[in-house]
Amino acid sequence: MALLSESYRLLANAKINLFLDIENKRSDGYHNILSVFREIKLSDELIIRIKKTPGLELDSEIPYHENILTKTYDLFQKEHGPISGLIVKLNKHIPMGGGLGGGSSNAAVFLKYLYHKFSPVTNKEIWLKTAEQIGSDVPFFLLGGCRIVRGKGELLEAMGPSPMFYVVLVSPGFPISTVESYRKITNVQHRQGLGQFEALVDGIRSKDIVRMAMNMYNVFEKNTFADYPVLEKIKKKLISVGAVNALMSGSGSTMFGIFVNKKKAQLAYDVLSREYPKSYLAQTQ
């Protein structure tokens, strides 16, 4: 394959949901959510090279036609015209199907690259509209940080400077279907965490990590714990080894614990990683 000299290494960070509730079901079958996303420094790596022949070539464990990078490349060309051929090597470190948004983050980082490299468009609102077509969480990853997220994920409200903290994440080693998780939610379970939401947001804005952590909420936990008791076991384990509180991220399956300082987080990671090999220590971005 004939390559040009340019090569780019990009990092795509994960996110955790500090709060996740469902407001209602939409007429299009999707759900409107109320959530707080926080970007963390657990990253996939994209290495991009330009080639002389057209088209996208992927070096990835995710099949070409199922890969969100393919969708991103094709949509960008549809909206902005043909671009150079690319080779993308994707090194996955974020657990797949774990509620951490790895695929969406990959797409957002790739989309940023495509706009910077191949388009004169600098209007971020246009970028966000493109991101929305790729996937619900992609708009968040274009902006990053800590944000209140509503709608399908396209309505974003900046939180301003938020406190830095450490997280220990534990993947049980299996994915959970997002579609199935939403299917099992009933109307009775909608909007159950609104009181905690206000307290959590206040904790973030006042940089009170303990107040933030103690008011975390995830509407999916009850049903998911019933189906996968190991996740509740991991949550209790995280708290027993020093986490201020612990929660499931997204619709699962990754559990995470909040730690105020690195020493406590490191000790907890050392304990948990012996029992759960897919454990990770990270801090907020």
MONOR-V405853 format. One record per residue. N is the residue number from 1. RES is the residue in one small letter. SS is DSSP state (h for helix, s for strand, l for the rest). PHI is phi as a letter, one per 30 degrees, with the letter a starting at -180 (999 if undefined). Layout:
BEGIN
N|RES|SS|PHI ; N|RES|SS|PHI
END
This chain:
BEGIN
1|m|l|999 ; 2|a|l|d ; 3|l|s|c ; 4|l|s|c ; 5|s|s|d ; 6|e|s|d ; 7|s|s|b ; 8|y|s|b ; 9|r|s|c ; 10|l|s|b ; 11|l|s|c ; 12|a|s|c ; 13|n|s|d ; 14|a|s|d ; 15|k|s|b ; 16|i|s|b ; 17|n|s|c ; 18|l|s|d ; 19|f|s|a ; 20|l|s|a ; 21|d|s|b ; 22|i|s|c ; 23|e|s|d ; 24|n|s|a ; 25|k|s|c ; 26|r|l|d ; 27|s|l|d ; 28|d|l|d ; 29|g|l|j ; 30|y|l|d ; 31|h|s|c ; 32|n|s|d ; 33|i|s|c ; 34|l|s|b ; 35|s|s|b ; 36|v|s|b ; 37|f|s|c ; 38|r|s|b ; 39|e|s|d ; 40|i|s|b ; 41|k|s|d ; 42|l|s|b ; 43|s|s|b ; 44|d|s|d ; 45|e|s|b ; 46|l|s|c ; 47|i|s|c ; 48|i|s|c ; 49|r|s|b ; 50|i|s|c ; 51|k|s|c ; 52|k|l|d ; 53|t|l|c ; 54|p|l|d ; 55|g|l|j ; 56|l|s|c ; 57|e|s|c ; 58|l|s|c ; 59|d|s|c ; 60|s|l|a ; 61|e|l|d ; 62|i|l|c ; 63|p|l|e ; 64|y|h|e ; 65|h|h|d ; 66|e|h|c ; 67|n|l|d ; 68|i|h|d ; 69|l|h|d ; 70|t|h|d ; 71|k|h|e ; 72|t|h|d ; 73|y|h|d ; 74|d|h|d ; 75|l|h|d ; 76|f|h|d ; 77|q|h|d ; 78|k|h|d ; 79|e|h|d ; 80|h|h|b ; 81|g|l|j ; 82|p|l|d ; 83|i|l|b ; 84|s|l|d ; 85|g|s|d ; 86|l|s|b ; 87|i|s|c ; 88|v|s|b ; 89|k|s|c ; 90|l|s|c ; 91|n|s|c ; 92|k|l|d ; 93|h|l|b ; 94|i|l|d ; 95|p|l|e ; 96|m|l|d ; 97|g|l|i ; 98|g|l|c ; 99|g|l|i ; 100|l|l|c ; 101|g|l|i ; 102|g|h|e ; 103|g|h|d ; 104|s|h|d ; 105|s|h|d ; 106|n|h|e ; 107|a|h|d ; 108|a|h|d ; 109|v|h|d ; 110|f|h|d ; 111|l|h|d ; 112|k|h|e ; 113|y|h|e ; 114|l|h|d ; 115|y|h|d ; 116|h|h|d ; 117|k|h|d ; 118|f|h|b ; 119|s|l|b ; 120|p|l|d ; 121|v|l|d ; 122|t|l|c ; 123|n|l|d ; 124|k|h|d ; 125|e|h|d ; 126|i|h|d ; 127|w|h|e ; 128|l|h|d ; 129|k|h|d ; 130|t|h|d ; 131|a|h|e ; 132|e|h|d ; 133|q|h|d ; 134|i|h|d ; 135|g|l|a ; 136|s|l|d ; 137|d|l|c ; 138|v|h|d ; 139|p|h|e ; 140|f|h|e ; 141|f|h|d ; 142|l|h|d ; 143|l|h|c ; 144|g|l|i ; 145|g|l|i ; 146|c|s|b ; 147|r|s|b ; 148|i|s|d ; 149|v|s|b ; 150|r|s|b ; 151|g|s|i ; 152|k|l|d ; 153|g|l|k ; 154|e|l|c ; 155|l|s|c ; 156|l|s|c ; 157|e|s|b ; 158|a|s|d ; 159|m|l|c ; 160|g|l|i ; 161|p|l|e ; 162|s|l|c ; 163|p|l|d ; 164|m|l|d ; 165|f|l|b ; 166|y|s|c ; 167|v|s|b ; 168|v|s|c ; 169|l|s|c ; 170|v|s|b ; 171|s|l|c ; 172|p|l|d ; 173|g|l|j ; 174|f|l|b ; 175|p|l|d ; 176|i|l|b ; 177|s|l|d ; 178|t|h|d ; 179|v|h|e ; 180|e|h|d ; 181|s|h|d ; 182|y|h|d ; 183|r|h|d ; 184|k|l|d ; 185|i|l|d ; 186|t|l|c ; 187|n|h|e ; 188|v|h|d ; 189|q|h|d ; 190|h|l|d ; 191|r|l|i ; 192|q|l|d ; 193|g|l|c ; 194|l|h|d ; 195|g|h|d ; 196|q|h|d ; 197|f|h|e ; 198|e|h|d ; 199|a|h|d ; 200|l|h|d ; 201|v|h|d ; 202|d|h|d ; 203|g|h|d ; 204|i|h|d ; 205|r|h|d ; 206|s|l|c ; 207|k|l|h ; 208|d|l|c ; 209|i|h|d ; 210|v|h|d ; 211|r|h|d ; 212|m|h|e ; 213|a|h|d ; 214|m|h|d ; 215|n|l|c ; 216|m|l|d ; 217|y|s|a ; 218|n|s|b ; 219|v|l|d ; 220|f|l|d ; 221|e|h|e ; 222|k|h|e ; 223|n|h|d ; 224|t|h|d ; 225|f|h|d ; 226|a|h|d ; 227|d|h|d ; 228|y|l|b ; 229|p|h|e ; 230|v|h|d ; 231|l|h|d ; 232|e|h|d ; 233|k|h|d ; 234|i|h|d ; 235|k|h|e ; 236|k|h|d ; 237|k|h|d ; 238|l|h|e ; 239|i|h|d ; 240|s|h|d ; 241|v|l|c ; 242|g|l|j ; 243|a|l|d ; 244|v|l|d ; 245|n|l|a ; 246|a|s|b ; 247|l|s|a ; 248|m|s|d ; 249|s|l|c ; 250|g|l|h ; 251|s|l|c ; 252|g|l|j ; 253|s|l|c ; 254|t|l|d ; 255|m|s|c ; 256|f|s|b ; 257|g|s|c ; 258|i|s|c ; 259|f|s|b ; 260|v|l|d ; 261|n|l|b ; 262|k|h|d ; 263|k|h|d ; 264|k|h|d ; 265|a|h|d ; 266|q|h|d ; 267|l|h|d ; 268|a|h|d ; 269|y|h|e ; 270|d|h|e ; 271|v|h|d ; 272|l|h|d ; 273|s|h|d ; 274|r|h|d ; 275|e|h|c ; 276|y|l|b ; 277|p|l|e ; 278|k|l|c ; 279|s|s|c ; 280|y|s|b ; 281|l|s|c ; 282|a|s|b ; 283|q|s|b ; 284|t|s|d ; 285|q|l|d
END
